[in-house]
Amino acid sequence: MRSVYLVCYDVADPKRLRLAYKKMCGFGDPMQYSVFRCELSPTEKQRLRESLWAILNWDHDRVMLVDLGPAGARGDQCIEFWGDPLVQVPNRTAVIV
């Protein structure tokens, strides 16, 4: 099952910051500078973790991962923007069969 994650990072070095941004673009959509919305399976989440851990310096950088819930459920409804977002959060409705 895929979940929606809000991934925020604070990277001190400009070179590592660019690398982190490029890596994150492969996993999700930028919402703001250094803030991404990602729909990830458990395997994709592990790949993201391994990718970022290879880049970051843990003495100076940090990453915050917030699980917003399943894709298509609360995970899509709990993000609120004030102002113009960089990307639109998908508008989904649940179908019960």
Summary of the structure (lengths in Angstrom):
residues: 97
radius of gyration: 14.1
end to end distance: 17.6
largest distance: 49.9
contacts: 246
relative contact order: 0.26
helix: 31%
strand: 28%
